[in-house]
Amino acid sequence: MTTAAVTITAAAKRGSNLQHSNCPGSPFPPCSAYDFDSLVRIEVGSGNDAKEFCAHQGVLTYSSSYFEAVLNGKLKESNEVEIYLLNDDPKVFEAYYYWLYTRQLWDPNTVAKAGSVPLTFNLLCRIFVSGDARGIPGLRNAAIDALLYKSGEEWVMPTTSLRYMYENTPEDSMLRKLAVDMVMKTFDVRKLGPGCHSELLMDLVVAHQDSGKVYKSISQAEWRKINKCDYHDHAPAAPYSPSPPPSQTSVRRTCPAPLRKFRWKRRSGPEVAPKTG
């Protein structure tokens, strides 16, 4: 065990995978959403790390209440829109962009070890939080699935990720529910350390009281069989309420541009600011 992570309580490793949930998953948009006359440029981040993406308006609004609110009425036939998310992390948005068109967070063909999750625990947590802020239930569920699989395979959960979960989610978050169940069922709580978030400790006490029983640690093989669907959000997407503040997002309508220009590219010049006019 290292100081950066809590090793989950003992059990022999086995080759079984996590049980597939009964959740039907996030459906793909209808064919009408893939309209090349309604393309949206999205610039994420600022400075040298900024990246540009291009997506279909219908695909964005189908999965996200945030983009539905931002783009509703902004885009007309033969027009394009540029959206600037200057405070967002390009790595997080890149995972969302890949999920948007494939319903996967990464390309399994590019992973050196078959069946492994190449994204870090911290990045998966940030993807969940971004999905929460942007009103994307399917993205949150995909992040939960990856966290469950990764913790079951690597049999570890960084304490920094547990703290991040609690510092960036509301009380009723499914990510918090996962954190509580993981600690109660698989951790030696004495090894959480002084940096453990106070609300996590309170939730653990409440969970123990509500259960009316003494919790015993489960094995790694049993944890792999946890039903992922227990931590999914199956409610329809709620109307978007601005978060983050509108000052972090800028939208501008532009004239059409050739499709050949729609490709990812990394900025190399000075810090990028929203265009005006």
C-alpha positions as CSV (number, residue, x, y, z in Angstrom):
1,M,0.0,0.0,0.0
2,T,1.2,3.5,-0.8
3,T,0.3,6.7,1.0
4,A,-1.7,7.9,-2.1
5,A,-4.1,5.0,-2.1
6,V,-6.0,2.6,0.1
7,T,-5.5,-1.1,-0.9
8,I,-8.8,-2.9,-0.7
9,T,-9.1,-5.7,1.9
10,A,-7.7,-9.1,1.0
11,A,-9.0,-11.6,-1.5
12,A,-7.4,-13.7,-4.1
13,K,-7.5,-12.2,-7.6
14,R,-9.6,-13.9,-10.2
15,G,-10.2,-13.4,-13.9
16,S,-14.0,-12.7,-13.8
17,N,-15.3,-9.4,-15.0
18,L,-17.9,-7.2,-13.3
19,Q,-21.4,-8.4,-13.8
20,H,-23.2,-6.6,-16.6
21,S,-26.0,-4.4,-15.2
22,N,-29.6,-4.7,-16.3
23,C,-29.5,-1.1,-17.5
24,P,-30.2,-0.9,-21.2
25,G,-27.6,1.8,-21.5
26,S,-27.7,5.2,-23.1
27,P,-29.4,5.0,-26.5
28,F,-27.9,6.6,-29.6
29,P,-29.6,9.6,-31.1
30,P,-31.9,9.1,-34.1
31,C,-30.5,9.5,-37.6
32,S,-32.0,13.0,-37.9
33,A,-29.6,14.2,-35.2
34,Y,-26.6,13.7,-37.6
35,D,-27.3,16.7,-39.7
36,F,-24.2,18.1,-41.4
37,D,-26.0,21.5,-41.9
38,S,-26.1,21.9,-38.1
39,L,-22.5,21.6,-36.9
40,V,-21.2,23.1,-33.7
41,R,-17.6,24.2,-33.1
42,I,-16.5,23.8,-29.4
43,E,-13.3,25.2,-28.1
44,V,-12.4,23.7,-24.7
45,G,-9.8,25.1,-22.4
46,S,-7.5,28.1,-23.0
47,G,-3.9,28.9,-23.9
48,N,-1.6,26.2,-25.3
49,D,-3.8,23.4,-24.0
50,A,-7.0,24.5,-25.7
51,K,-8.5,22.0,-28.2
52,E,-11.2,22.4,-30.8
53,F,-14.0,19.9,-31.4
54,C,-16.8,19.7,-33.9
55,A,-20.1,17.9,-33.3
56,H,-23.6,17.7,-34.6
57,Q,-26.1,20.0,-32.9
58,G,-28.7,17.2,-32.6
59,V,-26.2,14.8,-31.1
60,L,-25.2,17.3,-28.4
61,T,-28.7,18.3,-27.5
62,Y,-30.0,14.7,-27.4
63,S,-27.6,13.7,-24.6
64,S,-27.2,17.0,-22.7
65,S,-29.7,19.3,-21.1
66,Y,-26.9,21.9,-20.9
67,F,-26.2,21.9,-24.6
68,E,-29.9,21.8,-25.3
69,A,-30.4,25.0,-23.3
70,V,-27.3,26.7,-24.8
71,L,-28.1,25.7,-28.5
72,N,-31.9,26.0,-28.4
73,G,-32.8,28.8,-30.8
74,K,-29.1,29.6,-31.5
75,L,-28.7,27.6,-34.6
76,K,-30.7,28.1,-37.8
77,E,-30.4,26.3,-41.1
78,S,-27.0,26.7,-42.8
79,N,-25.6,28.5,-39.8
80,E,-23.0,27.3,-37.3
81,V,-22.3,28.0,-33.7
82,E,-19.1,28.3,-31.8
83,I,-19.1,27.5,-28.1
84,Y,-16.2,28.4,-25.8
85,L,-15.7,26.4,-22.6
86,L,-12.6,28.1,-21.5
87,N,-12.6,26.7,-17.9
88,D,-13.2,23.1,-19.0
89,D,-10.5,20.4,-19.1
90,P,-9.9,19.2,-22.7
91,K,-9.0,15.7,-21.5
92,V,-12.4,15.4,-19.8
93,F,-14.2,16.8,-22.8
94,E,-12.3,14.5,-25.1
95,A,-13.6,11.5,-23.2
96,Y,-17.2,12.9,-23.5
97,Y,-16.7,13.5,-27.2
98,Y,-15.6,9.9,-27.7
99,W,-18.6,8.7,-25.6
100,L,-20.9,11.0,-27.6
101,Y,-20.4,9.0,-30.8
102,T,-19.4,5.6,-29.5
103,R,-20.9,5.3,-26.0
104,Q,-17.5,4.4,-24.8
105,L,-15.0,6.6,-22.9
106,W,-11.9,5.2,-24.7
107,D,-10.9,3.1,-27.7
108,P,-10.3,-0.4,-26.4
109,N,-8.1,-1.1,-29.4
110,T,-5.5,1.3,-28.2
111,V,-5.1,-0.2,-24.7
112,A,-2.0,-2.2,-24.2
113,K,-3.5,-4.6,-21.7
114,A,-6.8,-6.0,-22.9
115,G,-9.7,-5.4,-20.6
116,S,-8.0,-2.7,-18.6
117,V,-9.2,0.8,-18.0
118,P,-6.6,3.3,-19.3
119,L,-8.2,6.4,-17.6
120,T,-7.1,7.3,-14.1
121,F,-9.4,7.2,-11.1
122,N,-9.2,11.0,-10.9
123,L,-10.1,11.5,-14.6
124,L,-13.1,9.2,-14.3
125,C,-14.3,11.2,-11.3
126,R,-13.9,14.4,-13.2
127,I,-15.8,12.9,-16.1
128,F,-18.7,12.1,-13.8
129,V,-18.6,15.6,-12.3
130,S,-18.6,17.1,-15.8
131,G,-21.6,15.0,-16.8
132,D,-23.4,16.2,-13.7
133,A,-22.6,19.9,-14.5
134,R,-23.6,19.5,-18.2
135,G,-26.7,17.5,-17.6
136,I,-25.5,14.2,-19.2
137,P,-26.9,11.2,-17.3
138,G,-25.4,8.7,-19.8
139,L,-21.9,10.1,-19.3
140,R,-22.3,9.9,-15.5
141,N,-23.4,6.2,-15.8
142,A,-20.4,5.4,-18.1
143,A,-18.0,6.9,-15.6
144,I,-19.6,4.9,-12.8
145,D,-19.2,1.7,-14.8
146,A,-15.6,2.4,-15.5
147,L,-14.9,3.2,-11.9
148,L,-16.5,0.0,-10.8
149,Y,-14.6,-2.1,-13.3
150,K,-11.3,-0.4,-12.6
151,S,-11.6,-0.8,-8.8
152,G,-12.5,-4.4,-9.3
153,E,-9.6,-5.2,-11.5
154,E,-6.9,-3.1,-9.7
155,W,-8.4,-3.7,-6.3
156,V,-7.4,-0.2,-5.1
157,M,-9.0,3.3,-4.8
158,P,-6.9,6.4,-4.3
159,T,-8.0,8.4,-1.2
160,T,-7.5,11.6,-3.2
161,S,-10.3,10.4,-5.5
162,L,-12.6,9.7,-2.6
163,R,-12.0,13.3,-1.4
164,Y,-12.6,14.7,-4.8
165,M,-15.9,12.8,-5.0
166,Y,-17.1,14.6,-1.9
167,E,-15.7,18.0,-2.7
168,N,-17.4,18.2,-6.1
169,T,-20.8,16.5,-5.8
170,P,-24.1,17.2,-4.1
171,E,-25.4,15.1,-1.1
172,D,-27.6,12.9,-3.3
173,S,-24.9,12.1,-5.9
174,M,-24.6,8.5,-7.1
175,L,-20.8,9.0,-7.0
176,R,-21.1,9.5,-3.2
177,K,-23.3,6.4,-2.9
178,L,-20.6,4.4,-4.7
179,A,-17.9,5.8,-2.4
180,V,-19.8,4.9,0.7
181,D,-20.6,1.3,-0.4
182,M,-17.0,0.8,-1.6
183,V,-15.6,1.9,1.8
184,M,-18.1,-0.1,3.8
185,K,-17.8,-3.3,1.8
186,T,-14.2,-3.4,0.8
187,F,-12.0,-1.0,2.8
188,D,-10.2,-1.2,6.1
189,V,-11.6,2.1,7.3
190,R,-8.7,2.5,9.8
191,K,-6.5,3.2,6.7
192,L,-8.5,6.1,5.4
193,G,-6.2,8.5,7.2
194,P,-6.7,12.0,8.6
195,G,-7.3,13.5,5.1
196,C,-10.7,11.7,4.8
197,H,-13.6,14.0,4.0
198,S,-15.8,14.7,7.0
199,E,-19.0,14.2,5.1
200,L,-17.8,10.8,3.9
201,L,-17.3,9.8,7.6
202,M,-20.7,11.1,8.5
203,D,-22.3,9.2,5.6
204,L,-20.5,6.0,6.7
205,V,-22.0,6.4,10.2
206,V,-25.5,7.0,8.9
207,A,-25.2,4.0,6.5
208,H,-24.2,1.7,9.3
209,Q,-27.1,2.9,11.4
210,D,-29.6,2.6,8.6
211,S,-28.4,-0.9,7.7
212,G,-29.1,-2.3,11.2
213,K,-26.3,-4.8,10.8
214,V,-22.6,-5.2,11.0
215,Y,-20.9,-4.9,7.6
216,K,-18.3,-7.4,6.6
217,S,-15.8,-6.9,3.9
218,I,-16.5,-8.7,0.7
219,S,-13.9,-10.3,-1.6
220,Q,-12.6,-8.8,-4.9
221,A,-14.5,-11.5,-6.8
222,E,-17.7,-10.5,-5.0
223,W,-17.1,-6.8,-5.7
224,R,-16.7,-7.5,-9.4
225,K,-20.2,-8.9,-9.3
226,I,-21.7,-5.7,-8.0
227,N,-24.6,-4.6,-10.2
228,K,-23.5,-1.4,-11.8
229,C,-27.1,-0.4,-12.4
230,D,-27.5,0.3,-8.6
231,Y,-25.4,3.4,-9.1
232,H,-26.9,4.6,-12.4
233,D,-29.2,7.6,-12.9
234,H,-32.3,6.3,-14.7
235,A,-34.4,9.5,-14.4
236,P,-35.1,11.6,-17.5
237,A,-32.7,14.5,-17.9
238,A,-33.9,17.4,-15.8
239,P,-34.1,20.9,-17.3
240,Y,-30.8,22.6,-17.2
241,S,-30.0,25.2,-14.5
242,P,-26.9,27.2,-15.2
243,S,-23.8,25.6,-13.7
244,P,-21.1,26.6,-14.2
245,P,-21.9,30.4,-14.3
246,P,-22.7,31.7,-17.8
247,S,-19.5,33.8,-17.7
248,Q,-17.6,30.5,-18.3
249,T,-19.4,29.8,-21.6
250,S,-19.6,31.9,-24.7
251,V,-21.6,31.2,-27.8
252,R,-21.3,32.9,-31.2
253,R,-23.1,32.3,-34.4
254,T,-20.8,32.1,-37.5
255,C,-21.1,31.6,-41.2
256,P,-20.7,28.1,-42.7
257,A,-17.1,26.9,-43.2
258,P,-15.9,24.0,-45.4
259,L,-16.2,20.6,-43.7
260,R,-12.5,19.9,-44.2
261,K,-11.8,22.5,-41.4
262,F,-13.7,20.5,-38.9
263,R,-11.0,18.5,-37.1
264,W,-9.4,18.4,-33.7
265,K,-6.4,20.7,-33.3
266,R,-4.2,21.9,-30.5
267,R,-3.6,25.6,-30.0
268,S,0.0,26.6,-29.9
269,G,-0.3,30.4,-29.7
270,P,-1.2,32.8,-26.9
271,E,-4.2,32.3,-24.6
272,V,-7.4,32.1,-26.6
273,A,-10.2,34.4,-25.8
274,P,-13.8,34.3,-27.1
275,K,-14.3,36.0,-30.4
276,T,-16.6,39.0,-30.6
277,G,-18.6,40.7,-33.2
